[in-house]
Amino acid sequence: MTLDFASKAMMEQIAALGAPPLHELSPELARERSRAMVAAAGPAPRMARVEDHVVAAFGGSFPVRVLVPEQPARGVIVYYHGGGWVIGDLYTHDGICRSLVNAAGCAVASVDYRLAPEFKYPTPVEDSWAGLQWVVANGARLGLDPARMAVGGDSAGGNLAAVMALLARDRRGPRLALQLLIYPVTNYAFDTASYRDNANGYLLEKDAMEWFWNHYLRNDAERANPYASPLRAANLKGLPPALVITAEFDPLRDEGEAYAAKLAAADVDVRCVRYLGMNHGFARMAAVFPQASKALDDMAAALRTGLSRK
């Protein structure tokens, strides 16, 4: 396959700007660039109710945004934004969270975990866990239903969602109905075919992923920790059903699909969909890519099915 026409046009527009690559920026400048790109995703849908809360965590706090649909919510998904654990926030991923609310008819609790390098691993993991626990503890007060709860996220947020599923099992936490993993980071490694073939020119580049990982981890030993690299977990049995979404022209494609295969081998109910012609980040741009609209439909269907189970 070849890169989708609309995606290619977007890549050409970005290249024409002549901006320095992400890995040459400071985290602060990278965050500013990420926020500046939000307009390309299109206008954010209206919500029946939007509430911002602050959750206390070890050494500080972080925000959680609760988005509620017009109709009674069919459960809730706790969502973790992407951005390599370094960039991204409630603003950059507000659009995809709102789209999920309307498409799936569920509430979304968007967790704005603290970012590296100021807060390295395991702080983003523990913040993510604290956010999940906060939703469980406060669900009834917020009009949510923690008995029907999923986790999800894109890219590094997909990594955190996968890790939350592991922690919910290992720490005897809440029962999760679904893990929604959108082109997730699952392994500290850069040796797959998708890394080789898509190292440059497709928005997310190999150099950027190395930059992200180097900001996130404190030492080499953490690379093999399954709560950082869930593909390295020895046992995936007993995890919730999963929808894994990958993009053809994405360095992360193969590790996402390898994680789906390992889930299936552990008898986890998993569906893995590769979106042809797409590059990393496409799912947030339904206003630009028809494939993103199709992915949103697939995510909404998986959430409706998963959250309908009691």
C-alpha positions in Angstrom: 0.0 0.0 0.0 1.0 3.6 -0.3 0.5 6.5 2.1 -3.1 7.8 2.0 -3.4 10.9 -0.2 -4.7 13.2 2.6 -2.0 11.9 4.9 0.7 12.5 2.3 -0.6 16.1 1.8 -0.4 16.7 5.5 3.2 15.4 5.7 4.2 17.7 2.8 2.6 20.7 4.5 4.5 19.9 7.7 7.8 19.4 5.8 7.3 22.8 4.0 7.3 24.6 7.3 10.9 23.7 7.8 10.5 23.3 11.5 13.2 21.4 13.4 12.5 17.8 14.2 10.9 17.0 17.6 14.0 15.3 19.0 16.0 18.6 18.6 13.5 20.5 20.7 13.3 21.0 24.5 10.3 19.4 26.2 8.8 22.8 26.7 9.0 23.8 23.0 7.8 20.3 22.0 4.7 20.8 24.2 4.0 24.2 22.6 4.2 22.6 19.1 1.8 19.8 20.1 -0.8 22.3 21.4 -0.4 24.4 18.2 -1.3 21.4 16.0 -4.7 20.8 17.7 -6.6 23.0 15.2 -5.8 20.5 12.4 -8.0 17.9 14.2 -11.1 20.0 13.6 -13.7 21.5 16.1 -14.4 19.6 19.2 -18.0 18.3 19.7 -20.2 19.8 22.3 -20.9 17.9 25.6 -23.8 17.7 28.0 -21.4 18.2 30.9 -17.7 18.9 31.3 -16.1 18.9 34.8 -12.5 19.4 35.7 -11.2 17.9 38.9 -7.9 17.7 40.7 -6.6 14.4 42.0 -4.0 14.2 44.8 -1.1 12.0 44.1 2.3 11.3 45.7 4.3 14.5 45.7 1.6 16.6 44.0 -1.6 16.4 42.0 -2.9 16.2 38.4 -6.2 17.1 36.6 -8.9 14.7 35.5 -11.6 15.9 33.0 -15.0 14.2 33.1 -17.0 14.3 29.9 -20.6 13.2 29.9 -23.0 12.6 27.0 -26.5 13.9 26.5 -28.1 10.5 27.0 -27.5 8.4 30.2 -23.9 7.2 29.9 -23.3 3.5 29.1 -20.4 3.2 31.5 -17.1 5.1 31.4 -13.7 4.9 29.8 -10.7 6.2 31.6 -8.5 7.7 28.9 -4.8 8.4 28.8 -3.5 10.9 26.3 -0.5 10.2 24.0 2.7 12.2 23.6 5.5 10.0 24.5 5.0 10.7 28.3 6.6 14.1 27.6 4.0 16.1 25.6 0.2 16.1 25.4 -2.5 17.2 27.9 -6.2 17.6 28.4 -6.3 20.2 25.6 -4.5 18.3 22.9 -6.7 15.2 23.3 -10.0 16.8 24.2 -11.3 16.3 20.7 -10.8 12.5 20.6 -12.3 12.1 24.1 -15.4 14.1 23.1 -15.7 12.1 19.9 -15.7 8.9 21.9 -18.4 10.2 24.2 -20.7 11.0 21.3 -19.9 7.9 19.3 -20.0 5.3 22.1 -22.6 7.0 24.4 -20.3 6.5 27.3 -18.6 9.0 29.7 -14.9 9.7 29.5 -12.6 10.5 32.3 -9.4 12.0 30.8 -6.4 11.6 33.1 -3.7 14.3 32.7 -0.9 12.5 34.4 2.3 14.3 35.2 4.9 14.4 32.4 8.6 13.4 32.0 11.3 14.5 32.2 10.1 16.4 35.2 8.3 13.3 36.4 10.0 10.2 35.1 8.8 6.6 35.3 7.1 5.4 37.4 5.2 8.7 38.2 3.1 8.7 35.0 2.1 5.0 35.8 1.2 5.7 39.4 -0.7 8.9 38.4 -2.6 6.9 35.8 -3.4 4.3 38.5 -4.5 7.0 41.0 -6.8 8.4 38.3 -8.4 5.1 37.7 -8.9 4.6 41.5 -10.3 8.1 41.8 -12.9 7.3 39.1 -13.9 4.1 41.0 -14.2 6.0 44.3 -16.1 9.0 42.9 -18.1 7.4 40.1 -21.5 7.4 41.9 -21.1 11.1 42.9 -20.2 12.0 39.3 -23.0 10.1 37.7 -20.7 7.4 36.3 -20.9 3.6 36.6 -17.5 2.1 37.7 -19.1 -1.3 37.3 -18.9 -0.7 33.6 -15.4 0.7 33.1 -12.8 0.5 30.3 -9.3 2.0 29.9 -7.9 3.4 26.7 -5.4 5.7 25.2 -3.3 6.5 22.2 0.5 6.0 21.7 2.1 6.5 25.1 -1.4 6.7 26.5 -2.0 3.2 24.9 1.0 2.0 26.8 -0.4 3.4 30.1 -3.8 1.9 29.3 -2.2 -1.5 28.8 -0.2 -1.1 32.0 -3.4 -0.2 33.9 -5.0 -3.5 32.7 -1.9 -5.3 34.1 -2.0 -3.4 37.4 -5.8 -4.0 37.8 -5.1 -7.7 37.6 -1.9 -7.7 39.6 -3.1 -5.3 42.4 -6.6 -6.8 42.5 -8.0 -3.6 41.3 -11.3 -2.8 39.5 -12.7 -5.2 36.9 -12.2 -3.7 33.5 -14.5 -4.4 30.6 -12.1 -3.4 27.8 -8.7 -2.1 27.0 -8.7 0.2 24.0 -5.1 0.5 22.7 -4.6 3.0 19.9 -1.2 2.5 18.2 0.3 1.7 21.6 3.9 1.8 22.7 4.5 -1.7 24.1 8.3 -2.3 24.1 11.6 -0.5 24.5 13.1 -1.7 21.3 13.7 -0.2 17.9 14.5 -3.3 15.8 11.2 -4.1 14.2 10.4 -4.0 10.5 8.0 -1.1 11.1 10.8 0.9 12.8 13.1 0.1 9.8 10.5 1.0 7.1 8.9 4.0 8.8 11.9 5.5 10.7 11.5 8.9 8.9 9.0 11.0 7.1 5.7 9.7 8.7 5.1 12.2 11.5 6.4 10.0 14.4 10.1 9.2 13.7 12.5 6.7 15.3 14.6 9.6 16.7 11.6 11.0 18.4 10.8 7.7 20.0 14.3 7.4 21.3 14.0 11.0 22.7 10.7 10.1 24.4 12.0 6.9 26.0 15.2 8.7 27.2 13.2 11.4 28.9 10.8 8.8 30.4 13.1 6.2 31.9 15.6 6.8 34.7 17.9 3.9 33.9 18.5 1.0 31.6 17.0 -1.6 33.9 13.6 0.0 33.6 13.4 -0.9 29.9 12.5 -4.5 30.7 10.0 -3.7 33.4 6.6 -4.9 32.1 4.9 -1.8 33.6 7.1 0.2 31.2 7.3 -2.3 28.3 4.1 -4.4 28.6 5.1 -6.7 25.7 7.8 -8.0 28.1 5.2 -9.2 30.7 5.7 -12.9 31.3 2.0 -13.5 31.7 -0.9 -11.8 30.0 -3.6 -14.2 31.2 -6.7 -12.8 32.9 -6.6 -9.4 31.2 -9.7 -7.7 29.9 -10.7 -7.9 26.2 -8.8 -5.6 23.9 -9.2 -3.6 20.7 -5.7 -2.8 19.3 -5.5 -0.3 16.5 -2.4 0.2 14.4 -1.4 2.3 11.4 0.5 0.9 8.4 3.1 3.7 8.2 3.9 3.9 11.9 7.1 2.8 13.7 5.0 1.4 16.5 2.9 -0.8 14.2 4.7 -4.1 14.8 5.0 -3.8 18.6 1.3 -3.1 18.8 0.4 -6.1 16.7 2.9 -8.2 18.6 1.1 -7.3 21.9 -2.2 -8.2 20.3 -0.8 -11.6 19.3 0.6 -12.2 22.8 -2.8 -11.3 24.3 -4.5 -13.8 22.0 -2.0 -16.4 22.9 -2.9 -15.9 26.5 -6.6 -16.5 25.6 -7.6 -12.9 25.9 -10.4 -11.8 23.6 -8.6 -9.4 21.3 -9.3 -7.7 17.9 -6.4 -6.1 16.1 -7.1 -3.7 13.1 -4.3 -2.3 10.9 -5.5 0.9 9.1 -3.8 0.9 5.7 -2.3 4.0 4.3 -2.3 5.7 7.7 0.5 7.1 9.8 0.8 7.6 13.5 -1.7 10.0 15.1 -4.4 9.6 12.4 -7.2 8.6 14.8 -7.4 12.1 16.3 -8.2 13.6 12.9 -11.6 12.4 11.8 -12.2 15.8 10.2 -9.3 15.1 7.8 -9.1 11.3 7.3 -12.0 9.0 6.4 -10.0 6.2 8.0 -10.1 8.1 11.3 -13.9 8.1 11.2 -13.8 4.3 10.5 -11.5 3.9 13.5 -13.8 5.9 15.7 -16.7 3.7 14.6 -14.7 0.6 15.5 -13.7 2.0 18.9 -17.3 3.0 19.7 -18.6 -0.4 18.7 -16.0 -2.1 21.0 -16.9 0.2 23.9 -20.7 -0.4 23.5 -20.1 -4.1 23.5 -17.6 -4.2 26.3 -19.5 -1.7 28.6 -22.8 -3.6 28.1 -21.4 -6.5 30.0 -22.2 -6.5 33.7 
